[in-house]
């Protein structure tokens, strides 16, 4: 038994916290009200010292009190005082909340980094395109000056065969032959199957 001080200031004797937890373990709601009155302040104080956030502290303190109701049968007086058991539950729950918040922040940070990192496929496609362009440039250098000029005007500047012929002052048939021969040499150089 312990002496309790009620709000009115009148001292009364009643069961101590250890005895109350034994009663709570049997489902005694009145005993739980008394446990609540005794431990809610210390639980909230401990949780606040860990979390620092008043709103989260109140939420975690409520979770601890629910856990006390659910797990009271696990309390073993031989392993320590009732208040230590309650405060250990509170400390574990507060630390779990901190770890959970840190893990969530880390996940968000990683997700933000992934959003900024180009996909592997995008990077490989860029590299592939760059290599292909370099190979095409190398193969263009193997063409004769007349073939390279005709291919460049027709395929890189978008001119028609007739426009290429007019620009170079060469008959249309000659332009077609230069382009055909140039494209065959490019195809062979690039290793493209016909």
Helices and strands as residue ranges (DSSP letters): E 2-5, E 11-14, H 17-25, H 29-51, H 54-71, G 72-74, G 77-79, H 82-116, H 120-140, H 145-151, I 152-156, H 161-168, H 172-190
